[in-house]
Amino acid sequence: MFAVVIPAKNEEKSIMPTLTTILRLPVSYIILVLNGCTDQTFKLARSIPDSRIHILYFSDSLGIDIPRAIGARYARHLGAKGALFVDGDMSGDIFENLLTLISSVESGVDVALTNCYPYIPHRHKLANLVLRFRSKLNRELDLFKSLGLATPTHGPHALSQRAMNSLPLEAIAIPPLTLYWSKKFDLIIKVATSIPHEALHSPRKHRRHARLIAETIIGDCLMGLTLIHNEPPTRSLGKHNLMGYHPERRFDLLHCWEKSLLSQDMFYEQHVIISGLSSHFE
């Protein structure tokens, strides 16, 4: 039993092509985590009559990466043997790559990653700065020779059941920390496939978003580096505190979700919609 976790926020333009690809995969569960959507994403997803689709609907914005952790915890709750993570805006022709990620986990890999930089094109200086910190984290984890610049931050990736059971939820919600904790727990980490970033077909975002994403990723890497050196966690670089989107991450809702799965209380019932079953949204 394999699961696919799809975080999505206002992806009405891409969610159907993305789901069309995912529905072809040999998986038991398709977990769509809707993150404060205000467009037609929910309606479009509900229009697909496939019982594998489980929609986790949150009217509040969860912030970046928290939906991934929420979906991972739900996949673990369902007893999935592994989870594949694909963002709702990844509408490119990546079916074979996704199959490879699943196969990699089924063959014994715990953290299967995608190399989104199989070649080195000309890049903006902001992108180069981000890659520099990704490289530094992977080098200090002694993973650079095997992973290069690959990270769970970027591109589809997959976790084994062992990884989902071992990793702290916060490590899934702050993707570079997935690498730190995976190394600490001696999990098997591997680059399973390559997809040039452009082939994901993720839409271009505005300049401010690019800057905040860069700050988020660099800050996340800085947190990983402090853990490696047994220092108090920080997102500071000199005089700069690189917060980016980090303050918007709703760790409180993540913890509520984890507790509700154990008791399947009202919070759980309010957020789970399974295709073909009635719900309070109907």
C-alpha positions in Angstrom: 0.0 0.0 0.0 1.7 3.2 -1.2 0.3 6.7 -0.8 0.7 9.9 -2.7 0.6 13.2 -0.8 -0.4 16.3 -2.8 -0.2 19.6 -1.0 -2.2 22.2 -2.9 -3.1 25.9 -2.4 -5.2 27.6 -5.1 -4.1 25.2 -7.9 -7.2 25.2 -10.0 -5.1 25.7 -13.2 -2.9 22.7 -12.5 -4.6 20.3 -10.1 -6.5 18.3 -12.8 -3.4 17.6 -15.0 -1.5 16.7 -11.8 -4.2 14.3 -10.6 -4.4 12.8 -14.1 -0.8 11.7 -13.8 -1.2 10.6 -10.2 -4.3 8.5 -10.9 -2.2 6.3 -13.3 0.2 5.3 -10.5 -0.1 1.9 -8.7 -1.0 3.5 -5.4 -3.6 2.7 -2.8 -4.2 6.3 -1.4 -4.1 9.7 -3.0 -4.0 12.2 -0.1 -4.8 15.8 -1.3 -4.0 18.3 1.4 -5.9 21.5 0.6 -4.3 24.4 2.3 -6.5 27.5 2.7 -7.8 27.3 -0.9 -10.1 30.0 -2.0 -10.5 29.0 -5.7 -12.0 25.9 -7.4 -9.3 23.4 -6.4 -11.6 21.7 -3.9 -14.6 21.5 -6.3 -12.4 20.1 -9.1 -10.9 17.4 -6.8 -14.3 16.4 -5.6 -15.5 15.9 -9.1 -13.2 12.8 -9.5 -15.1 9.6 -8.5 -12.1 7.6 -7.3 -12.2 6.0 -3.8 -8.4 6.3 -3.4 -8.7 10.1 -3.1 -8.7 11.3 0.5 -9.1 15.1 0.8 -7.7 16.8 3.9 -9.5 20.1 3.8 -8.1 23.0 5.9 -9.8 26.3 5.4 -7.0 28.0 7.3 -3.8 28.5 5.5 -1.3 26.0 6.9 1.8 27.7 5.6 4.6 26.2 3.4 5.5 22.6 3.9 3.1 21.9 6.8 0.6 20.2 4.4 3.4 17.8 3.5 3.8 16.8 7.1 0.1 16.6 7.7 -0.2 14.3 4.6 2.7 12.1 5.8 1.1 11.7 9.2 -2.2 10.7 7.6 -0.4 8.2 5.3 1.2 6.7 8.4 -2.2 6.5 10.0 -3.6 4.6 7.0 -0.7 2.1 7.2 0.9 3.1 4.0 4.2 1.3 3.2 5.6 4.5 1.7 4.6 8.0 0.6 5.3 9.9 -2.6 5.2 13.7 -2.4 4.1 15.7 -5.4 3.1 19.4 -5.3 -0.3 20.3 -6.7 1.3 22.5 -9.3 3.7 19.9 -10.8 1.7 19.2 -13.9 4.6 18.2 -16.2 5.1 14.8 -17.9 6.8 13.2 -14.9 4.9 9.9 -14.7 8.0 7.7 -15.3 10.0 9.7 -12.7 7.3 9.2 -10.1 7.2 5.4 -10.8 11.0 5.4 -10.3 10.7 7.1 -6.9 8.1 4.6 -5.8 10.2 1.6 -7.0 13.2 3.0 -5.2 11.4 3.0 -1.9 10.0 -0.4 -2.6 13.5 -1.7 -3.2 14.7 -0.5 0.2 15.5 3.2 0.0 14.1 5.3 2.8 14.5 8.8 1.3 14.3 8.9 -2.5 15.0 12.3 -4.0 14.9 14.0 -7.3 17.8 15.9 -8.8 16.2 19.0 -10.3 19.6 20.3 -11.5 21.0 17.6 -13.8 22.9 20.3 -15.6 24.1 23.7 -14.7 22.4 26.5 -16.7 22.9 30.2 -16.1 21.1 31.2 -12.8 20.1 34.3 -11.1 22.4 35.3 -8.2 19.5 34.6 -5.7 19.2 31.0 -6.9 23.0 30.6 -6.7 22.9 31.7 -3.1 20.2 29.2 -2.3 22.2 26.4 -4.0 25.3 27.4 -2.1 23.5 26.7 1.2 22.0 23.5 0.0 25.4 22.4 -1.0 26.9 23.4 2.3 24.3 21.4 4.3 24.8 18.3 2.1 28.6 18.6 2.4 28.5 18.9 6.2 26.2 15.9 6.4 28.8 14.1 4.2 26.0 13.5 1.6 27.2 15.7 -1.2 29.0 13.0 -3.2 25.8 10.9 -3.3 23.2 13.7 -3.4 24.8 16.7 -5.0 22.3 19.5 -4.6 19.2 17.3 -4.2 16.9 18.0 -1.3 13.3 17.3 -0.2 12.8 21.0 -0.6 12.7 20.7 -4.4 11.0 18.2 -6.6 9.0 15.1 -6.0 10.4 12.7 -3.5 9.4 9.6 -1.5 9.7 8.3 2.1 9.6 4.7 3.3 7.4 3.6 6.1 10.5 3.4 8.2 11.3 7.0 7.5 7.7 8.1 8.2 7.9 6.3 11.6 11.3 7.7 12.5 11.4 11.3 11.4 9.9 14.0 13.6 7.0 15.7 12.0 8.8 19.0 12.2 11.6 17.5 10.1 9.1 16.8 7.3 7.6 20.3 7.7 11.2 21.8 7.4 12.5 19.8 4.5 16.3 20.2 4.9 15.9 18.8 8.4 14.6 15.6 6.8 18.2 15.1 5.6 19.7 15.8 9.0 17.4 13.4 10.9 17.6 10.7 8.1 21.4 10.8 8.5 21.2 10.7 12.2 18.9 7.6 12.1 21.1 5.8 9.5 18.3 5.9 6.9 19.1 5.1 3.3 19.1 8.3 1.2 19.4 8.2 -2.5 18.8 10.3 -5.6 16.4 8.1 -7.6 15.6 10.3 -10.6 16.4 13.5 -12.4 13.9 16.1 -13.6 15.0 19.5 -14.8 13.1 22.2 -12.9 11.5 23.5 -16.0 10.0 20.0 -16.7 7.9 20.1 -13.5 5.8 22.9 -15.2 5.4 24.7 -11.9 4.2 28.2 -12.7 6.5 31.2 -12.3 5.9 33.2 -9.2 6.3 36.9 -8.5 9.6 38.4 -7.5 8.7 38.9 -3.8 7.6 35.2 -3.6 11.0 34.2 -5.0 12.8 36.2 -2.4 10.7 34.8 0.5 11.2 31.3 -0.8 14.9 31.8 -1.0 15.0 33.2 2.6 12.9 30.3 3.8 15.2 27.6 2.2 18.4 29.3 3.4 17.0 29.7 6.9 15.9 26.1 6.9 19.5 25.0 5.9 20.9 27.2 8.6 18.7 25.4 11.1 20.1 22.1 9.8 23.7 23.4 10.1 23.2 24.4 13.7 21.8 20.9 14.5 24.9 19.3 12.9 27.1 21.5 15.2 25.0 20.9 18.3 24.2 24.6 18.5 20.9 26.2 19.4 18.7 26.4 16.3 18.9 29.7 14.5 18.0 31.2 11.2 20.5 34.0 11.5 23.3 34.8 9.1 25.4 37.7 10.4 22.9 40.5 11.0 20.2 39.0 8.9 17.4 36.8 10.4 16.2 34.7 7.4 12.6 34.0 8.2 10.9 34.0 4.8 7.7 32.1 5.0 8.7 30.3 8.2 6.5 32.4 10.6 3.5 31.3 8.6 4.1 27.6 9.2 1.2 26.4 11.4 3.0 24.0 13.7 0.0 24.4 16.1 -2.4 22.9 13.6 0.1 20.2 12.7 0.2 19.1 16.4 -3.6 19.3 16.6 -3.8 17.0 13.6 -1.4 14.5 15.1 -3.4 14.3 18.3 -6.7 14.1 16.5 -5.5 11.1 14.4 -5.0 9.1 17.7 -8.6 9.7 18.9 -10.3 10.5 15.5 -12.1 13.3 17.3 -14.1 16.2 15.9 -11.0 17.9 14.5 -10.3 14.8 12.5 -13.9 14.4 11.3 -14.0 18.0 10.2 -11.0 17.7 7.9 -11.2 14.3 6.2 -13.3 13.8 3.1 -13.1 10.4 1.3 -14.3 10.2 -2.3 -17.6 8.3 -2.5 -18.5 8.9 1.2 -20.8 11.5 2.6 -19.3 14.5 4.5 -20.4 17.7 6.1 -19.2 19.5 3.0 -22.0 18.1 0.9 
